[in-house]
């Protein structure tokens, strides 16, 4: 029996072996995730992010 793991998009069981959409369970989940990246829905914090105008920490 092949091992399964949760699809990172929908959480349904997914297989790694013989799965052209891995780590996703289907092409649909793969495309939804790609669209989220394209729309910049995933963001990583940075140390040098610009501060908002009037931020009280600017006056330190």
mmCIF file as Biopython writes it, N, C-alpha, C and O atoms, coordinates in Angstrom:
data_model
#
loop_
_atom_site.group_PDB
_atom_site.id
_atom_site.type_symbol
_atom_site.label_atom_id
_atom_site.label_alt_id
_atom_site.label_comp_id
_atom_site.label_asym_id
_atom_site.label_entity_id
_atom_site.label_seq_id
_atom_site.pdbx_PDB_ins_code
_atom_site.Cartn_x
_atom_site.Cartn_y
_atom_site.Cartn_z
_atom_site.occupancy
_atom_site.B_iso_or_equiv
_atom_site.auth_seq_id
_atom_site.auth_asym_id
_atom_site.pdbx_PDB_model_num
ATOM 1   N N  . UNK A ? 1  ? 0.850  -1.181 0.000   1.0 0.0 1  A 1 
ATOM 2   C CA . UNK A ? 1  ? 0.000  0.000  0.000   1.0 0.0 1  A 1 
ATOM 3   C C  . UNK A ? 1  ? 0.900  1.250  0.000   1.0 0.0 1  A 1 
ATOM 4   O O  . UNK A ? 1  ? 1.761  1.379  0.870   1.0 0.0 1  A 1 
ATOM 5   N N  . UNK A ? 2  ? 0.716  2.166  -0.954  1.0 0.0 2  A 1 
ATOM 6   C CA . UNK A ? 2  ? 1.558  3.364  -1.013  1.0 0.0 2  A 1 
ATOM 7   C C  . UNK A ? 2  ? 1.279  4.303  0.165   1.0 0.0 2  A 1 
ATOM 8   O O  . UNK A ? 2  ? 0.159  4.400  0.665   1.0 0.0 2  A 1 
ATOM 9   N N  . UNK A ? 3  ? 2.334  4.981  0.580   1.0 0.0 3  A 1 
ATOM 10  C CA . UNK A ? 3  ? 2.175  5.951  1.666   1.0 0.0 3  A 1 
ATOM 11  C C  . UNK A ? 3  ? 1.447  7.181  1.148   1.0 0.0 3  A 1 
ATOM 12  O O  . UNK A ? 3  ? 1.608  7.576  -0.006  1.0 0.0 3  A 1 
ATOM 13  N N  . UNK A ? 4  ? 0.657  7.767  2.005   1.0 0.0 4  A 1 
ATOM 14  C CA . UNK A ? 4  ? -0.062 8.994  1.645   1.0 0.0 4  A 1 
ATOM 15  C C  . UNK A ? 4  ? 0.319  10.110 2.617   1.0 0.0 4  A 1 
ATOM 16  O O  . UNK A ? 4  ? 0.824  9.856  3.711   1.0 0.0 4  A 1 
ATOM 17  N N  . UNK A ? 5  ? 0.070  11.321 2.206   1.0 0.0 5  A 1 
ATOM 18  C CA . UNK A ? 5  ? 0.285  12.499 3.038   1.0 0.0 5  A 1 
ATOM 19  C C  . UNK A ? 5  ? -0.771 13.517 2.644   1.0 0.0 5  A 1 
ATOM 20  O O  . UNK A ? 5  ? -1.335 13.412 1.554   1.0 0.0 5  A 1 
ATOM 21  N N  . UNK A ? 6  ? -1.057 14.489 3.483   1.0 0.0 6  A 1 
ATOM 22  C CA . UNK A ? 6  ? -2.090 15.470 3.145   1.0 0.0 6  A 1 
ATOM 23  C C  . UNK A ? 6  ? -1.641 16.426 2.040   1.0 0.0 6  A 1 
ATOM 24  O O  . UNK A ? 6  ? -0.504 16.898 2.030   1.0 0.0 6  A 1 
ATOM 25  N N  . UNK A ? 7  ? -2.543 16.695 1.129   1.0 0.0 7  A 1 
ATOM 26  C CA . UNK A ? 7  ? -2.301 17.685 0.076   1.0 0.0 7  A 1 
ATOM 27  C C  . UNK A ? 7  ? -2.094 19.038 0.762   1.0 0.0 7  A 1 
ATOM 28  O O  . UNK A ? 7  ? -2.886 19.401 1.630   1.0 0.0 7  A 1 
ATOM 29  N N  . UNK A ? 8  ? -1.048 19.797 0.396   1.0 0.0 8  A 1 
ATOM 30  C CA . UNK A ? 8  ? -0.818 21.084 1.045   1.0 0.0 8  A 1 
ATOM 31  C C  . UNK A ? 8  ? -1.909 22.120 0.771   1.0 0.0 8  A 1 
ATOM 32  O O  . UNK A ? 8  ? -1.990 23.124 1.479   1.0 0.0 8  A 1 
ATOM 33  N N  . UNK A ? 9  ? -2.729 21.901 -0.223  1.0 0.0 9  A 1 
ATOM 34  C CA . UNK A ? 9  ? -3.781 22.868 -0.554  1.0 0.0 9  A 1 
ATOM 35  C C  . UNK A ? 9  ? -5.109 22.522 0.110   1.0 0.0 9  A 1 
ATOM 36  O O  . UNK A ? 9  ? -5.715 23.374 0.761   1.0 0.0 9  A 1 
ATOM 37  N N  . UNK A ? 10 ? -5.574 21.261 -0.051  1.0 0.0 10 A 1 
ATOM 38  C CA . UNK A ? 10 ? -6.912 20.909 0.441   1.0 0.0 10 A 1 
ATOM 39  C C  . UNK A ? 10 ? -6.905 19.955 1.630   1.0 0.0 10 A 1 
ATOM 40  O O  . UNK A ? 10 ? -7.921 19.801 2.308   1.0 0.0 10 A 1 
ATOM 41  N N  . UNK A ? 11 ? -5.764 19.312 1.889   1.0 0.0 11 A 1 
ATOM 42  C CA . UNK A ? 11 ? -5.668 18.414 3.028   1.0 0.0 11 A 1 
ATOM 43  C C  . UNK A ? 11 ? -6.111 16.983 2.760   1.0 0.0 11 A 1 
ATOM 44  O O  . UNK A ? 11 ? -6.010 16.132 3.644   1.0 0.0 11 A 1 
ATOM 45  N N  . UNK A ? 12 ? -6.597 16.705 1.560   1.0 0.0 12 A 1 
ATOM 46  C CA . UNK A ? 12 ? -7.012 15.342 1.221   1.0 0.0 12 A 1 
ATOM 47  C C  . UNK A ? 12 ? -5.782 14.447 1.082   1.0 0.0 12 A 1 
ATOM 48  O O  . UNK A ? 12 ? -4.698 14.940 0.769   1.0 0.0 12 A 1 
ATOM 49  N N  . UNK A ? 13 ? -5.932 13.144 1.309   1.0 0.0 13 A 1 
ATOM 50  C CA . UNK A ? 13 ? -4.792 12.240 1.150   1.0 0.0 13 A 1 
ATOM 51  C C  . UNK A ? 13 ? -4.243 12.286 -0.272  1.0 0.0 13 A 1 
ATOM 52  O O  . UNK A ? 13 ? -5.000 12.292 -1.243  1.0 0.0 13 A 1 
ATOM 53  N N  . UNK A ? 14 ? -2.925 12.317 -0.381  1.0 0.0 14 A 1 
ATOM 54  C CA . UNK A ? 14 ? -2.250 12.382 -1.666  1.0 0.0 14 A 1 
ATOM 55  C C  . UNK A ? 14 ? -1.094 11.396 -1.661  1.0 0.0 14 A 1 
ATOM 56  O O  . UNK A ? 14 ? -0.541 11.094 -0.604  1.0 0.0 14 A 1 
ATOM 57  N N  . UNK A ? 15 ? -0.726 10.894 -2.823  1.0 0.0 15 A 1 
ATOM 58  C CA . UNK A ? 15 ? 0.397  9.973  -2.951  1.0 0.0 15 A 1 
ATOM 59  C C  . UNK A ? 15 ? 1.560  10.685 -3.617  1.0 0.0 15 A 1 
ATOM 60  O O  . UNK A ? 15 ? 1.366  11.555 -4.466  1.0 0.0 15 A 1 
ATOM 61  N N  . UNK A ? 16 ? 2.775  10.308 -3.224  1.0 0.0 16 A 1 
ATOM 62  C CA . UNK A ? 16 ? 3.958  10.880 -3.857  1.0 0.0 16 A 1 
ATOM 63  C C  . UNK A ? 16 ? 4.308  10.114 -5.122  1.0 0.0 16 A 1 
ATOM 64  O O  . UNK A ? 16 ? 4.583  10.710 -6.164  1.0 0.0 16 A 1 
ATOM 65  N N  . UNK A ? 17 ? 4.297  8.797  -5.025  1.0 0.0 17 A 1 
ATOM 66  C CA . UNK A ? 17 ? 4.675  7.959  -6.158  1.0 0.0 17 A 1 
ATOM 67  C C  . UNK A ? 17 ? 3.586  7.938  -7.219  1.0 0.0 17 A 1 
ATOM 68  O O  . UNK A ? 17 ? 2.398  7.872  -6.903  1.0 0.0 17 A 1 
ATOM 69  N N  . UNK A ? 18 ? 4.001  7.994  -8.481  1.0 0.0 18 A 1 
ATOM 70  C CA . UNK A ? 18 ? 3.091  7.953  -9.623  1.0 0.0 18 A 1 
ATOM 71  C C  . UNK A ? 18 ? 2.033  9.059  -9.578  1.0 0.0 18 A 1 
ATOM 72  O O  . UNK A ? 18 ? 0.898  8.861  -10.010 1.0 0.0 18 A 1 
ATOM 73  N N  . UNK A ? 19 ? 2.417  10.215 -9.054  1.0 0.0 19 A 1 
ATOM 74  C CA . UNK A ? 19 ? 1.502  11.347 -8.960  1.0 0.0 19 A 1 
ATOM 75  C C  . UNK A ? 19 ? 2.145  12.531 -9.690  1.0 0.0 19 A 1 
ATOM 76  O O  . UNK A ? 19 ? 3.057  13.160 -9.153  1.0 0.0 19 A 1 
ATOM 77  N N  . UNK A ? 20 ? 1.684  12.843 -10.901 1.0 0.0 20 A 1 
ATOM 78  C CA . UNK A ? 20 ? 2.299  13.940 -11.662 1.0 0.0 20 A 1 
ATOM 79  C C  . UNK A ? 20 ? 2.062  15.322 -11.050 1.0 0.0 20 A 1 
ATOM 80  O O  . UNK A ? 20 ? 2.693  16.293 -11.467 1.0 0.0 20 A 1 
ATOM 81  N N  . UNK A ? 21 ? 1.173  15.422 -10.080 1.0 0.0 21 A 1 
ATOM 82  C CA . UNK A ? 21 ? 0.846  16.718 -9.477  1.0 0.0 21 A 1 
ATOM 83  C C  . UNK A ? 21 ? 1.461  16.890 -8.089  1.0 0.0 21 A 1 
ATOM 84  O O  . UNK A ? 21 ? 1.172  17.867 -7.399  1.0 0.0 21 A 1 
ATOM 85  N N  . UNK A ? 22 ? 2.312  15.937 -7.677  1.0 0.0 22 A 1 
ATOM 86  C CA . UNK A ? 22 ? 2.854  15.994 -6.327  1.0 0.0 22 A 1 
ATOM 87  C C  . UNK A ? 22 ? 3.548  17.309 -6.067  1.0 0.0 22 A 1 
ATOM 88  O O  . UNK A ? 22 ? 4.206  17.831 -6.967  1.0 0.0 22 A 1 
ATOM 89  N N  . UNK A ? 23 ? 3.436  17.853 -4.915  1.0 0.0 23 A 1 
ATOM 90  C CA . UNK A ? 23 ? 2.880  17.283 -3.694  1.0 0.0 23 A 1 
ATOM 91  C C  . UNK A ? 23 ? 1.368  17.441 -3.574  1.0 0.0 23 A 1 
ATOM 92  O O  . UNK A ? 23 ? 0.792  17.097 -2.541  1.0 0.0 23 A 1 
ATOM 93  N N  . UNK A ? 24 ? 0.728  17.949 -4.600  1.0 0.0 24 A 1 
ATOM 94  C CA . UNK A ? 24 ? -0.714 18.163 -4.558  1.0 0.0 24 A 1 
ATOM 95  C C  . UNK A ? 24 ? -1.457 16.891 -4.946  1.0 0.0 24 A 1 
ATOM 96  O O  . UNK A ? 24 ? -0.875 15.992 -5.553  1.0 0.0 24 A 1 
ATOM 97  N N  . UNK A ? 25 ? -2.736 16.810 -4.600  1.0 0.0 25 A 1 
ATOM 98  C CA . UNK A ? 25 ? -3.525 15.616 -4.897  1.0 0.0 25 A 1 
ATOM 99  C C  . UNK A ? 25 ? -4.062 15.621 -6.321  1.0 0.0 25 A 1 
ATOM 100 O O  . UNK A ? 25 ? -4.399 14.568 -6.862  1.0 0.0 25 A 1 
ATOM 101 N N  . UNK A ? 26 ? -4.144 16.802 -6.932  1.0 0.0 26 A 1 
ATOM 102 C CA . UNK A ? 26 ? -4.744 16.899 -8.264  1.0 0.0 26 A 1 
ATOM 103 C C  . UNK A ? 26 ? -4.218 18.130 -8.997  1.0 0.0 26 A 1 
ATOM 104 O O  . UNK A ? 26 ? -3.575 18.998 -8.406  1.0 0.0 26 A 1 
ATOM 105 N N  . UNK A ? 27 ? -4.499 18.185 -10.274 1.0 0.0 27 A 1 
ATOM 106 C CA . UNK A ? 27 ? -4.119 19.359 -11.061 1.0 0.0 27 A 1 
ATOM 107 C C  . UNK A ? 27 ? -4.845 20.598 -10.542 1.0 0.0 27 A 1 
ATOM 108 O O  . UNK A ? 27 ? -4.284 21.694 -10.543 1.0 0.0 27 A 1 
ATOM 109 N N  . UNK A ? 28 ? -6.078 20.429 -10.104 1.0 0.0 28 A 1 
ATOM 110 C CA . UNK A ? 28 ? -6.867 21.550 -9.595  1.0 0.0 28 A 1 
ATOM 111 C C  . UNK A ? 28 ? -6.158 22.217 -8.411  1.0 0.0 28 A 1 
ATOM 112 O O  . UNK A ? 28 ? -5.999 23.437 -8.389  1.0 0.0 28 A 1 
ATOM 113 N N  . UNK A ? 29 ? -5.732 21.415 -7.427  1.0 0.0 29 A 1 
ATOM 114 C CA . UNK A ? 29 ? -5.038 21.974 -6.264  1.0 0.0 29 A 1 
ATOM 115 C C  . UNK A ? 29 ? -3.714 22.622 -6.678  1.0 0.0 29 A 1 
ATOM 116 O O  . UNK A ? 29 ? -3.338 23.665 -6.144  1.0 0.0 29 A 1 
ATOM 117 N N  . UNK A ? 30 ? -3.026 22.018 -7.605  1.0 0.0 30 A 1 
ATOM 118 C CA . UNK A ? 30 ? -1.762 22.568 -8.102  1.0 0.0 30 A 1 
ATOM 119 C C  . UNK A ? 30 ? -1.992 23.937 -8.730  1.0 0.0 30 A 1 
ATOM 120 O O  . UNK A ? 30 ? -1.230 24.868 -8.470  1.0 0.0 30 A 1 
ATOM 121 N N  . UNK A ? 31 ? -3.028 24.074 -9.553  1.0 0.0 31 A 1 
ATOM 122 C CA . UNK A ? 31 ? -3.302 25.338 -10.229 1.0 0.0 31 A 1 
ATOM 123 C C  . UNK A ? 31 ? -3.808 26.412 -9.263  1.0 0.0 31 A 1 
ATOM 124 O O  . UNK A ? 31 ? -3.486 27.589 -9.422  1.0 0.0 31 A 1 
ATOM 125 N N  . UNK A ? 32 ? -4.591 26.015 -8.271  1.0 0.0 32 A 1 
ATOM 126 C CA . UNK A ? 32 ? -5.052 26.978 -7.260  1.0 0.0 32 A 1 
ATOM 127 C C  . UNK A ? 32 ? -3.852 27.552 -6.517  1.0 0.0 32 A 1 
ATOM 128 O O  . UNK A ? 32 ? -3.777 28.759 -6.285  1.0 0.0 32 A 1 
ATOM 129 N N  . UNK A ? 33 ? -2.909 26.681 -6.144  1.0 0.0 33 A 1 
ATOM 130 C CA . UNK A ? 33 ? -1.720 27.128 -5.432  1.0 0.0 33 A 1 
ATOM 131 C C  . UNK A ? 33 ? -0.858 28.028 -6.315  1.0 0.0 33 A 1 
ATOM 132 O O  . UNK A ? 33 ? -0.347 29.044 -5.843  1.0 0.0 33 A 1 
ATOM 133 N N  . UNK A ? 34 ? -0.692 27.675 -7.571  1.0 0.0 34 A 1 
ATOM 134 C CA . UNK A ? 34 ? 0.069  28.502 -8.504  1.0 0.0 34 A 1 
ATOM 135 C C  . UNK A ? 34 ? -0.578 29.885 -8.637  1.0 0.0 34 A 1 
ATOM 136 O O  . UNK A ? 34 ? 0.121  30.898 -8.660  1.0 0.0 34 A 1 
ATOM 137 N N  . UNK A ? 35 ? -1.893 29.924 -8.724  1.0 0.0 35 A 1 
ATOM 138 C CA . UNK A ? 35 ? -2.603 31.199 -8.800  1.0 0.0 35 A 1 
ATOM 139 C C  . UNK A ? 35 ? -2.394 32.051 -7.560  1.0 0.0 35 A 1 
ATOM 140 O O  . UNK A ? 35 ? -2.289 33.274 -7.655  1.0 0.0 35 A 1 
ATOM 141 N N  . UNK A ? 36 ? -2.332 31.412 -6.397  1.0 0.0 36 A 1 
ATOM 142 C CA . UNK A ? 36 ? -2.095 32.152 -5.160  1.0 0.0 36 A 1 
ATOM 143 C C  . UNK A ? 36 ? -0.706 32.788 -5.178  1.0 0.0 36 A 1 
ATOM 144 O O  . UNK A ? 36 ? -0.541 33.927 -4.742  1.0 0.0 36 A 1 
ATOM 145 N N  . UNK A ? 37 ? 0.295  32.057 -5.681  1.0 0.0 37 A 1 
ATOM 146 C CA . UNK A ? 37 ? 1.635  32.638 -5.808  1.0 0.0 37 A 1 
ATOM 147 C C  . UNK A ? 37 ? 1.619  33.796 -6.795  1.0 0.0 37 A 1 
ATOM 148 O O  . UNK A ? 37 ? 2.210  34.843 -6.529  1.0 0.0 37 A 1 
ATOM 149 N N  . UNK A ? 38 ? 0.952  33.624 -7.925  1.0 0.0 38 A 1 
ATOM 150 C CA . UNK A ? 38 ? 0.911  34.666 -8.949  1.0 0.0 38 A 1 
ATOM 151 C C  . UNK A ? 38 ? 0.218  35.926 -8.443  1.0 0.0 38 A 1 
ATOM 152 O O  . UNK A ? 38 ? 0.565  37.032 -8.857  1.0 0.0 38 A 1 
ATOM 153 N N  . UNK A ? 39 ? -0.754 35.769 -7.556  1.0 0.0 39 A 1 
ATOM 154 C CA . UNK A ? 39 ? -1.482 36.915 -6.989  1.0 0.0 39 A 1 
ATOM 155 C C  . UNK A ? 39 ? -0.808 37.472 -5.743  1.0 0.0 39 A 1 
ATOM 156 O O  . UNK A ? 39 ? -1.362 38.336 -5.064  1.0 0.0 39 A 1 
ATOM 157 N N  . UNK A ? 40 ? 0.389  36.973 -5.446  1.0 0.0 40 A 1 
ATOM 158 C CA . UNK A ? 40 ? 1.169  37.415 -4.287  1.0 0.0 40 A 1 
ATOM 159 C C  . UNK A ? 40 ? 0.425  37.236 -2.974  1.0 0.0 40 A 1 
ATOM 160 O O  . UNK A ? 40 ? 0.533  38.068 -2.074  1.0 0.0 40 A 1 
ATOM 161 N N  . UNK A ? 41 ? -0.335 36.146 -2.864  1.0 0.0 41 A 1 
ATOM 162 C CA . UNK A ? 41 ? -1.039 35.847 -1.616  1.0 0.0 41 A 1 
ATOM 163 C C  . UNK A ? 41 ? -0.096 35.271 -0.566  1.0 0.0 41 A 1 
ATOM 164 O O  . UNK A ? 41 ? -0.411 35.293 0.624   1.0 0.0 41 A 1 
ATOM 165 N N  . UNK A ? 42 ? 1.046  34.761 -0.988  1.0 0.0 42 A 1 
ATOM 166 C CA . UNK A ? 42 ? 2.049  34.250 -0.064  1.0 0.0 42 A 1 
ATOM 167 C C  . UNK A ? 42 ? 3.133  35.308 0.059   1.0 0.0 42 A 1 
ATOM 168 O O  . UNK A ? 42 ? 3.705  35.747 -0.939  1.0 0.0 42 A 1 
ATOM 169 N N  . UNK A ? 43 ? 3.407  35.709 1.284   1.0 0.0 43 A 1 
ATOM 170 C CA . UNK A ? 43 ? 4.426  36.728 1.511   1.0 0.0 43 A 1 
ATOM 171 C C  . UNK A ? 43 ? 5.342  36.277 2.633   1.0 0.0 43 A 1 
ATOM 172 O O  . UNK A ? 43 ? 4.900  35.644 3.592   1.0 0.0 43 A 1 
ATOM 173 N N  . UNK A ? 44 ? 6.606  36.601 2.510   1.0 0.0 44 A 1 
ATOM 174 C CA . UNK A ? 44 ? 7.585  36.293 3.537   1.0 0.0 44 A 1 
ATOM 175 C C  . UNK A ? 44 ? 8.013  37.593 4.198   1.0 0.0 44 A 1 
ATOM 176 O O  . UNK A ? 44 ? 8.299  38.573 3.510   1.0 0.0 44 A 1 
ATOM 177 N N  . UNK A ? 45 ? 8.061  37.613 5.517   1.0 0.0 45 A 1 
ATOM 178 C CA . UNK A ? 45 ? 8.513  38.836 6.190   1.0 0.0 45 A 1 
ATOM 179 C C  . UNK A ? 45 ? 9.999  39.046 5.961   1.0 0.0 45 A 1 
ATOM 180 O O  . UNK A ? 45 ? 10.759 38.089 5.809   1.0 0.0 45 A 1 
ATOM 181 N N  . UNK A ? 46 ? 10.400 40.298 5.937   1.0 0.0 46 A 1 
ATOM 182 C CA . UNK A ? 46 ? 11.813 40.624 5.772   1.0 0.0 46 A 1 
ATOM 183 C C  . UNK A ? 46 ? 12.247 41.535 6.907   1.0 0.0 46 A 1 
ATOM 184 O O  . UNK A ? 46 ? 11.424 42.189 7.548   1.0 0.0 46 A 1 
ATOM 185 N N  . UNK A ? 47 ? 13.546 41.568 7.144   1.0 0.0 47 A 1 
ATOM 186 C CA . UNK A ? 47 ? 14.092 42.445 8.183   1.0 0.0 47 A 1 
ATOM 187 C C  . UNK A ? 47 ? 14.074 43.901 7.744   1.0 0.0 47 A 1 
ATOM 188 O O  . UNK A ? 47 ? 13.965 44.798 8.580   1.0 0.0 47 A 1 
ATOM 189 N N  . UNK A ? 48 ? 14.179 44.144 6.453   1.0 0.0 48 A 1 
ATOM 190 C CA . UNK A ? 48 ? 14.267 45.506 5.952   1.0 0.0 48 A 1 
ATOM 191 C C  . UNK A ? 48 ? 12.974 45.987 5.298   1.0 0.0 48 A 1 
ATOM 192 O O  . UNK A ? 48 ? 13.005 46.775 4.354   1.0 0.0 48 A 1 
ATOM 193 N N  . UNK A ? 49 ? 11.844 45.510 5.803   1.0 0.0 49 A 1 
ATOM 194 C CA . UNK A ? 49 ? 10.555 45.937 5.261   1.0 0.0 49 A 1 
ATOM 195 C C  . UNK A ? 49 ? 10.372 47.431 5.525   1.0 0.0 49 A 1 
ATOM 196 O O  . UNK A ? 49 ? 10.732 47.916 6.598   1.0 0.0 49 A 1 
ATOM 197 N N  . UNK A ? 50 ? 9.821  48.160 4.567   1.0 0.0 50 A 1 
ATOM 198 C CA . UNK A ? 50 ? 9.627  49.601 4.783   1.0 0.0 50 A 1 
ATOM 199 C C  . UNK A ? 50 ? 8.639  49.848 5.927   1.0 0.0 50 A 1 
ATOM 200 O O  . UNK A ? 50 ? 7.674  49.104 6.105   1.0 0.0 50 A 1 
ATOM 201 N N  . UNK A ? 51 ? 8.898  50.892 6.685   1.0 0.0 51 A 1 
ATOM 202 C CA . UNK A ? 51 ? 8.003  51.238 7.789   1.0 0.0 51 A 1 
ATOM 203 C C  . UNK A ? 51 ? 6.910  52.162 7.282   1.0 0.0 51 A 1 
ATOM 204 O O  . UNK A ? 51 ? 7.099  52.895 6.312   1.0 0.0 51 A 1 
ATOM 205 N N  . UNK A ? 52 ? 5.789  52.119 7.936   1.0 0.0 52 A 1 
ATOM 206 C CA . UNK A ? 52 ? 4.659  52.975 7.569   1.0 0.0 52 A 1 
ATOM 207 C C  . UNK A ? 52 ? 4.948  54.406 7.997   1.0 0.0 52 A 1 
ATOM 208 O O  . UNK A ? 52 ? 5.607  54.640 9.010   1.0 0.0 52 A 1 
ATOM 209 N N  . UNK A ? 53 ? 4.459  55.346 7.231   1.0 0.0 53 A 1 
ATOM 210 C CA . UNK A ? 53 ? 4.645  56.758 7.578   1.0 0.0 53 A 1 
ATOM 211 C C  . UNK A ? 53 ? 3.988  57.031 8.926   1.0 0.0 53 A 1 
ATOM 212 O O  . UNK A ? 53 ? 2.850  56.628 9.166   1.0 0.0 53 A 1 
ATOM 213 N N  . UNK A ? 54 ? 4.715  57.718 9.799   1.0 0.0 54 A 1 
ATOM 214 C CA . UNK A ? 54 ? 4.165  58.051 11.099  1.0 0.0 54 A 1 
ATOM 215 C C  . UNK A ? 54 ? 4.336  56.928 12.104  1.0 0.0 54 A 1 
ATOM 216 O O  . UNK A ? 54 ? 3.748  56.979 13.185  1.0 0.0 54 A 1 
ATOM 217 N N  . UNK A ? 55 ? 5.126  55.914 11.776  1.0 0.0 55 A 1 
ATOM 218 C CA . UNK A ? 55 ? 5.369  54.804 12.696  1.0 0.0 55 A 1 
ATOM 219 C C  . UNK A ? 55 ? 6.153  55.336 13.890  1.0 0.0 55 A 1 
ATOM 220 O O  . UNK A ? 55 ? 7.218  55.923 13.700  1.0 0.0 55 A 1 
ATOM 221 N N  . UNK A ? 56 ? 5.655  55.147 15.129  1.0 0.0 56 A 1 
ATOM 222 C CA . UNK A ? 56 ? 6.343  55.686 16.302  1.0 0.0 56 A 1 
ATOM 223 C C  . UNK A ? 56 ? 7.766  55.140 16.466  1.0 0.0 56 A 1 
ATOM 224 O O  . UNK A ? 56 ? 8.600  55.808 17.078  1.0 0.0 56 A 1 
ATOM 225 N N  . UNK A ? 57 ? 8.067  53.952 15.942  1.0 0.0 57 A 1 
ATOM 226 C CA . UNK A ? 57 ? 9.410  53.391 16.095  1.0 0.0 57 A 1 
ATOM 227 C C  . UNK A ? 57 ? 10.438 54.143 15.266  1.0 0.0 57 A 1 
ATOM 228 O O  . UNK A ? 57 ? 11.636 53.973 15.488  1.0 0.0 57 A 1 
ATOM 229 N N  . UNK A ? 58 ? 10.004 54.979 14.304  1.0 0.0 58 A 1 
ATOM 230 C CA . UNK A ? 58 ? 10.935 55.754 13.491  1.0 0.0 58 A 1 
ATOM 231 C C  . UNK A ? 58 ? 11.630 56.831 14.315  1.0 0.0 58 A 1 
ATOM 232 O O  . UNK A ? 58 ? 12.739 57.246 13.979  1.0 0.0 58 A 1 
ATOM 233 N N  . UNK A ? 59 ? 10.997 57.286 15.382  1.0 0.0 59 A 1 
ATOM 234 C CA . UNK A ? 59 ? 11.517 58.386 16.180  1.0 0.0 59 A 1 
ATOM 235 C C  . UNK A ? 59 ? 12.444 57.916 17.285  1.0 0.0 59 A 1 
ATOM 236 O O  . UNK A ? 59 ? 12.792 58.721 18.149  1.0 0.0 59 A 1 
ATOM 237 N N  . UNK A ? 60 ? 12.849 56.699 17.304  1.0 0.0 60 A 1 
ATOM 238 C CA . UNK A ? 60 ? 13.710 56.183 18.388  1.0 0.0 60 A 1 
ATOM 239 C C  . UNK A ? 60 ? 15.143 56.529 18.151  1.0 0.0 60 A 1 
ATOM 240 O O  . UNK A ? 60 ? 16.004 56.176 18.957  1.0 0.0 60 A 1 
#
